Amino acid sequence: MPYAWGFLLVLFRAAALITVAPVLSIRSIPARVRMGMAVVFATAAYLGAGAPRPVVPDTLGQLATHAAFESILGLLGALGARFLLEIASSAGHIAGLSMGLGYGAQVSPLNGSDSPAVAQLFSMVTLGIAISAGVHREALLWLCRSLQHVPPGSFASLHELGAMAVQQGIEGLSLGARASFPLLVAVTSGHLVMGLAGRFAPQINLQSIGFTVAILAGGASLTLFGPGACELIARATVAALTH
C-alpha cells in the first residue's frame, strides 16, 4: 500500500502538470493520450526519486487533502509557463487588429478557441521555438525536481509558488506589449504618412489605399521583428519552468 499510495500521489501531480504545461496540454492531443503521458511521466519520476513510501492516511478526508495538494502543486508548477505561451497569441491578436486582419477567426489547435490568422501564426512559431528549446523536457525535469524538494505525502507552502506564477503572468503581459509594440509603431507610422499625403495631395483616394498601407507596413514589421518576438516569448516560457 505505501508504494501504491506514493505512486498515486505522483500521478496526481503529473496529471495536473500535463493539464496546463505547454505543448503537453494541446487540445488536439486526445485526453487518453495525455493520461497515458501522465502515467509514463509519473512512473519515470517515481522510480527516479527512489520509489518513496509515504504513510497512508487513515481517513478519507486526509486522502482527499493529499490528492488536492498534489494537484494544486502540479497546476502551479506550469501555470506561469502557460501564461507566457498564451501571451504569444495575445500579441498576435493585437498585431492583427492593428493591421486590419482581425476578421476571419479560425479554431486554434492549441487551445480550441477562435483566433485570427496572425495570432495563430505567432502561437505556432512560438510553440515551435519552445519545442526546439526543450520546453517539454523542462516540464518533466520540473516534476523530478519537485519530488526532491516536496516528496509525495508531505506538505509545503504554496504561497511562494503561487506568487511566482502570478509574477510570471504579469511579466507575460508586459512581454506581450513589448512584442506587439514594433508592429503597432509601423502601422501607426503608415497611417501617419498616409494622413500627411492626404493633407498635401487631397486628390488621392485614401480609402482605397489605406487598407493596403496598413497591411504593407504591418507585414514588413512582422517579417523583421516577428521571429525575434516569438523567440523572446519562447525563451521566457522555458525559463518559467526552469526557475
PyMOL commands that set and color helices and strands:
alter all, ss='L'
color gray80, all
select helices_A, chain A and resi 2-20+31-48+60-99+117-132+135-149+159-200+206-242
alter helices_A, ss='H'
color red, helices_A
select strands_A, chain A and resi 106-107+114-115
alter strands_A, ss='S'
color yellow, strands_A
deselect
rebuild
show_as cartoon
